[in-house]
Amino acid sequence: MTLVVQKFGGTSVANLERIRHVAARVARHVRAGERVCVVVSAMAGTTNQLVEWVTGIEPVHYDRAEYDTVVASGEQVTIGLLALALRREGIPARSFLGWQAGIRTDGAHSKARIVEIDPVPLRSCLEAGMVPVVAGFQGIGPDGRITTLGRGGSDTSAVAVAAALGADRCDIFTDVDGVYTSDPRVVPKARKLERITYEEMLEMASLGAKVLQTRSVALAMRYRVRLQVLSSFEDVPGTLVVDEEEMVESQIISGVTYSRDEAKVSVLRVQDRPGVAAALFGPLAEAHINVDMIVQSVSRDGRYANITFTVSRADLARTVEILERVRDQLGFERVDADPDVVKVSVVGVGMRSHAGVAHRMFRTLAERGINIQAISTSEIKISVLIAEEYAELALRALHAAYGLDRS
């Protein structure tokens, strides 16, 4: 019998009507002869409310372990309700909190990482002919305390459970019906992909696509868990995320994505000498500020350089503050900050074997009068930083230039 792990997010279980709808959907799979393990999030809005209650008691220096105790309670409600709804459908079911499902994590409360999963409790439930309903987003730390996994934690839980059980597939049910070549809200001609590789999905997720979180995709790629992204609200085929070997023929470009969570920082007239970059970026690393795109230009006399890089918008103020503290030490002239930028990227495993991808991107943007402020590349993606006002124009132009528009 096929074993499938099905994950339903907060919008999929937002109220009792939707929980009943999920139960009916799971029941159809069970009646069709599949063994099903379900992983669910808290009902939409519940986790935010729980976080507000924690910060209402202690706004800043709250105990992370107690934070997890409170925030993890949202999933407990959902698993119980869904197990009851499945029984109403005539499907035997049993709820499992993270620790009951054998999900063990490290001790980093509020952002824990899964260390291992003991598959025995869930396998025993499946072998007894029942549907395990597992609380996503949580586990148990080495000290026996409840932990939560942070952003995208329920997707990560589902993939990890699928890997531990040796599932044939992990279905991620969400409010979209698959992975598109671009954001359909911005690019009306975007089309749904039947398949996409792990690497492409990982790049797209890290570059702004909101369908899946990078942690869950990376875990799926590591353990070769076949993912499928589906709609909770429409009974239509989704998108399979698979190994590159399963792709019959890869397009050169699979998607064009963007991220508005970008801010540009320029450090002007830094002395161009060995060690200056380390001295500049060291304090940012110590403050856990991630730096992305980096561009350095040197003056004609070779004495000074301008260094431009990007950080997340949320880190912009802290970045400027830290750089101002080391200005005298490094001797640069000033720091310029610009939050009104966007990163636009083209992604595709076909880049490995095709030349001219970058040229087409740069030419397309130039023809629309869009200036490129920074560039970064990997084996299967090219990203450029542009002014935010040109984001939609750039996305639509590139989508058409690479032949991704619907025919």
C-alpha positions in Angstrom: 0.0 0.0 0.0 1.2 3.5 -0.8 2.2 5.5 2.2 1.5 9.3 2.0 2.2 12.1 4.5 -0.3 14.9 4.1 0.4 18.3 5.6 -2.3 21.0 6.0 -1.4 24.6 6.9 -3.3 27.1 9.0 -5.6 28.4 6.3 -6.6 24.8 5.4 -7.8 24.2 9.0 -8.9 27.7 9.8 -12.3 26.8 11.1 -14.5 23.8 11.8 -15.9 23.7 8.3 -12.4 23.5 6.8 -11.4 20.9 9.3 -14.3 18.8 8.2 -13.3 19.4 4.6 -9.8 18.2 5.3 -11.2 15.1 7.1 -13.3 14.3 4.1 -10.2 14.6 1.8 -8.1 12.4 4.0 -10.9 9.9 4.1 -11.1 9.7 0.3 -7.4 8.7 0.2 -7.8 6.1 2.9 -10.8 4.6 1.1 -8.8 4.5 -2.1 -6.3 2.2 -0.4 -3.6 4.5 0.7 -2.1 4.6 4.2 -2.1 8.2 5.4 -0.3 10.1 8.1 -1.4 13.7 8.6 0.6 16.7 9.9 -1.2 19.9 10.7 -0.5 23.5 11.7 -2.5 25.6 14.2 -5.7 27.2 12.9 -5.0 30.4 11.0 -4.3 33.3 13.3 -3.9 31.1 16.5 -0.1 31.2 16.6 0.0 35.0 16.2 -2.5 35.3 19.1 -0.4 33.1 21.3 2.7 35.1 20.6 0.8 38.3 21.4 -0.1 36.8 24.8 3.5 35.9 25.5 4.8 39.3 24.6 1.9 40.9 26.5 3.2 39.4 29.7 6.9 39.9 28.9 7.6 42.2 25.9 11.3 41.6 25.4 13.3 39.2 27.5 10.9 36.4 27.8 11.9 32.8 28.6 12.2 31.0 25.2 11.2 27.6 26.8 8.0 29.0 28.2 7.4 30.8 24.9 7.5 27.4 23.2 5.1 25.9 25.8 2.5 28.5 25.0 3.0 28.8 21.2 3.0 25.0 20.7 -0.5 24.7 22.2 -2.2 25.9 19.0 -1.4 22.6 17.1 -2.8 20.6 20.1 -6.3 22.0 19.4 -6.1 21.2 15.7 -4.9 17.6 15.9 -7.7 16.8 18.4 -10.4 18.4 16.3 -9.2 16.7 13.1 -8.9 13.3 14.7 -12.6 13.7 15.9 -13.6 14.8 12.4 -12.0 11.8 10.8 -13.8 9.5 13.2 -17.1 11.1 12.1 -16.0 10.1 8.6 -15.7 6.5 9.8 -11.9 6.6 9.7 -10.0 5.5 12.9 -7.6 8.2 13.9 -5.4 9.3 16.8 -3.7 12.6 17.6 0.0 12.9 18.4 1.8 15.9 19.9 5.3 16.3 18.6 6.9 14.5 21.5 4.4 11.7 21.3 5.3 11.2 17.7 9.0 10.8 18.6 10.2 14.1 17.1 13.4 15.0 19.0 15.1 18.3 18.5 18.1 20.3 19.7 17.6 22.7 22.5 17.3 26.0 20.5 13.9 27.0 21.7 11.7 28.9 19.2 14.0 27.9 16.3 14.9 24.3 17.1 16.1 21.8 14.5 15.0 18.2 14.3 17.7 15.8 15.4 15.9 12.5 14.8 12.4 10.9 14.7 11.6 7.6 16.3 9.2 6.1 13.8 7.8 3.4 16.1 4.8 5.3 17.6 3.5 6.4 14.1 4.3 3.0 12.5 2.4 1.2 15.2 -0.6 3.5 14.7 -0.5 2.9 10.9 -0.2 -0.8 11.3 -3.3 -0.8 13.6 -5.2 0.7 10.6 -5.4 4.2 12.1 -4.5 7.6 10.7 -1.9 9.4 12.9 -2.7 13.1 13.1 0.6 14.8 14.1 1.2 18.3 15.5 3.6 20.1 13.2 6.0 22.8 14.2 7.1 21.2 17.5 9.1 18.5 19.1 10.9 17.8 22.4 14.4 19.0 23.3 17.2 17.2 25.1 16.0 18.5 28.4 12.5 17.1 28.0 11.0 20.5 27.3 8.7 21.3 24.4 10.4 23.1 21.5 9.1 24.8 18.4 10.8 24.8 15.0 10.3 28.4 13.9 9.2 29.7 10.5 8.0 26.9 8.1 8.2 24.4 11.0 5.1 22.5 10.0 6.4 21.9 6.5 9.7 20.7 8.0 7.9 18.4 10.4 5.9 16.8 7.5 9.0 16.2 5.4 10.9 14.8 8.4 8.1 12.4 9.2 7.9 11.3 5.6 11.6 10.6 5.6 11.4 8.7 8.9 8.5 6.6 7.7 9.9 6.0 4.3 6.8 7.5 2.7 6.2 7.3 -1.0 5.3 11.0 -1.1 4.7 14.1 1.0 1.8 16.2 0.0 1.8 19.8 1.1 -1.7 21.3 1.0 -1.8 25.0 0.9 -3.8 28.0 -0.4 -2.2 27.8 -3.9 -2.6 24.9 -6.3 1.1 24.4 -7.2 4.4 26.1 -8.1 4.1 28.7 -10.8 6.7 30.1 -13.2 6.3 33.4 -11.4 3.8 35.1 -9.0 0.4 35.0 -10.8 -0.7 38.1 -9.0 2.1 40.0 -10.7 2.5 38.0 -14.0 -0.9 37.1 -15.3 0.6 34.8 -17.9 2.4 32.7 -15.3 1.7 29.0 -15.6 1.7 26.1 -13.2 4.7 23.7 -13.4 3.9 19.9 -13.5 7.4 19.2 -12.0 10.3 21.1 -10.6 13.7 19.9 -9.3 14.7 20.1 -5.6 17.5 22.5 -6.5 15.2 24.8 -8.5 12.6 24.8 -5.7 15.3 25.5 -3.1 16.6 28.5 -5.1 13.0 29.8 -5.7 12.1 29.5 -2.0 15.2 31.3 -0.9 14.7 34.0 -3.5 11.2 35.0 -2.5 8.7 32.3 -3.6 6.3 31.7 -0.7 5.0 28.3 -1.6 7.5 26.3 0.4 10.1 27.1 3.1 13.8 26.5 2.3 14.3 24.2 5.3 11.6 21.8 4.2 12.9 21.7 0.6 16.5 21.2 1.7 15.4 18.3 4.0 13.4 16.7 1.1 16.4 17.0 -1.2 18.7 15.4 1.4 16.4 12.4 2.0 14.9 12.3 -1.5 11.4 12.7 -0.3 9.1 13.4 -3.3 7.0 16.5 -2.5 3.8 17.5 -4.1 2.3 21.0 -3.6 -1.5 21.0 -3.8 -4.5 23.2 -3.1 -6.6 22.5 -0.1 -9.6 24.1 -1.7 -9.5 22.8 -5.3 -9.3 19.1 -6.4 -6.7 19.7 -9.2 -3.3 18.3 -9.9 -0.4 20.1 -8.1 3.3 20.4 -8.7 5.8 17.6 -7.9 9.2 18.5 -6.5 11.5 15.7 -7.5 15.1 14.7 -8.2 16.6 16.0 -11.4 16.8 12.5 -12.7 13.0 12.3 -12.8 12.7 15.3 -15.1 12.1 14.1 -18.7 13.5 17.3 -20.2 14.4 20.5 -18.2 13.6 23.9 -19.5 16.5 26.4 -19.5 14.5 28.6 -17.1 11.8 27.2 -14.8 10.9 30.4 -13.0 11.3 34.1 -12.4 10.9 35.2 -8.8 11.5 38.3 -6.7 12.0 39.4 -3.1 11.0 42.7 -1.7 12.7 42.0 1.6 15.9 43.6 0.5 17.8 46.8 1.4 21.0 48.1 -0.2 23.9 49.4 1.9 26.8 51.3 0.4 30.0 52.0 2.3 31.8 54.8 0.4 35.5 55.5 0.1 36.9 52.6 2.2 40.7 52.3 2.1 41.5 49.5 -0.3 43.8 47.3 1.7 44.0 43.7 2.7 41.6 42.8 5.6 39.2 45.6 5.1 36.4 43.4 4.0 36.8 41.1 7.0 36.8 44.1 9.3 33.7 45.5 7.6 31.6 42.3 7.5 32.9 40.7 10.8 30.8 42.9 13.1 27.7 42.2 11.0 28.3 38.4 11.2 28.7 38.7 15.0 25.3 40.4 15.1 23.8 37.5 13.0 23.1 39.8 10.1 23.1 37.9 6.8 24.7 39.7 3.9 23.7 38.7 0.4 24.8 40.4 -2.8 28.2 42.2 -2.7 29.7 44.6 -5.2 33.1 46.3 -4.8 34.4 49.1 -7.1 37.9 50.6 -6.8 38.9 54.2 -7.4 41.2 55.0 -10.4 44.2 55.6 -8.1 43.6 52.2 -6.4 43.5 53.8 -2.9 39.8 53.6 -2.1 36.9 51.3 -2.8 33.1 51.5 -2.5 31.5 48.4 -1.1 27.8 47.8 -1.8 25.8 44.8 -0.3 22.3 43.8 0.6 20.7 42.8 3.9 17.1 42.1 4.8 15.0 45.3 5.4 14.4 44.2 9.0 18.2 44.4 9.6 18.8 47.7 7.8 18.7 50.0 10.8 21.0 47.6 12.9 23.4 47.3 10.0 23.8 51.1 9.6 24.2 51.5 13.4 27.0 48.8 13.5 28.8 50.3 10.6 28.7 53.8 12.1 30.4 52.4 15.2 33.4 51.1 13.2 33.7 54.1 10.9 36.7 55.6 12.7 38.4 52.2 12.8 37.9 51.6 9.0 38.2 55.2 7.9 35.4 55.2 5.3 33.6 58.4 4.3 29.9 57.5 4.9 27.2 54.9 4.7 24.3 55.2 2.3 21.2 53.1 2.9 18.4 52.4 0.4 15.4 50.2 1.3 13.6 50.8 -2.0 15.1 48.0 -4.0 14.0 44.5 -5.1 15.9 41.4 -6.0 14.7 39.7 -9.2 16.0 36.2 -10.1 15.8 33.7 -12.9 16.1 30.0 -11.9 16.7 26.9 -14.0 18.8 23.8 -14.0 19.1 24.3 -17.8 21.6 27.1 -17.2 24.3 24.4 -16.6 24.3 23.5 -20.3 23.1 26.6 -22.1 25.0 29.8 -22.7 23.6 33.3 -23.1 21.1 33.2 -20.2 22.7 36.1 -18.4 23.0 38.1 -21.6 19.3 37.7 -22.3 18.5 38.9 -18.8 20.7 42.0 -19.0 19.5 42.9 -22.5 15.8 42.5 -21.6 16.2 44.8 -18.6 18.3 47.3 -20.6 15.6 47.5 -23.3 13.1 48.6 -20.6 15.5 51.2 -19.2 16.0 49.2 -15.9 19.4 49.8 -14.3 21.1 46.9 -12.5 22.6 47.8 -9.2 24.1 44.5 -8.2 24.4 40.9 -9.5 24.9 37.5 -7.9 24.9 34.1 -9.5 25.0 30.4 -8.7 25.1 27.4 -11.0 21.3 27.5 -11.6 20.3 31.1 -10.9 21.1 34.8 -11.7 19.9 37.5 -9.4 19.9 41.3 -10.0 19.1 44.2 -7.7 16.9 46.9 -9.2 14.9 49.8 -8.0 11.6 48.6 -6.5 9.5 50.7 -8.8 10.5 48.5 -11.7 9.8 45.1 -10.0 6.6 44.3 -11.9 7.9 45.5 -15.3 11.0 43.4 -14.8 9.2 40.3 -13.8 6.8 40.4 -16.8 9.5 41.2 -19.3 11.8 38.4 -18.1 9.0 36.0 -18.0 8.2 36.7 -21.6 11.8 36.8 -22.7 12.5 33.2 -21.5 9.4 31.9 -23.2 7.5 31.2 -19.9 4.2 32.9 -20.9 1.1 30.8 -21.3 0.7 29.8 -25.0 
